[in-house]
Amino acid sequence: MQSNTELLNRVCEFIWCEADLLDHKGYDEWLSLWSESGLYIVPTDLNETDYLNALNLALDDAEMRSMRVARLKNGESVSANSVGYTVRMMSRVRVLEASEELVTVRCAMTLNELRHGKLVTYPGNVEYQLKPVDGGFLIERKVVKLLHAEGFLRTVSFIF
């Protein structure tokens, strides 16, 4: 196995930046990380791969991502009224495939949320398809596979 440490470093920097933006509610800048055709997906089944024909907790295109951000920023949803604080830990970043058109990455995520004095942890695997652009990346697809997606999830007032 040969490693491209320069690419891995750039990918890690991008993923950590995205996590930081979400933890600090930098939603408008987060939206700018996406390609126009990008999809944000949170499936209910860890083994599912046909996301367009399956039940998902989220399947957002550009318009739906913008609407989700608007609800979080404006308090238009019940869950946004009690938005807490989050801290994401992104680790075990691995480049699975890389070409000039697309970089496929998988990593581990632990998202901790504090709301109403209660700490809840959401562990999962995240798969990214990143489109290289001008020395950086745009997210073409982000799939968040929560370990307990098939079980009970309380009201979620953040973006995974």
Buried (B, 14 or more C-beta within 10 A) or exposed (E): EEEEEEBBEBBBEBBBBBBBBBBEBBBEEBBEBBBEEBBBBBBBBEEBEEBEEEEBBBBBEBEEBBEBBEBBEEEEBEBBEEBBEBEBEBEEBEBEEBEEEBBBBBBBBBBBBEBEEEEBEBBBBBBBBBBBEEEEBBBBBBBBBBBEBEEEBEEBBBBB
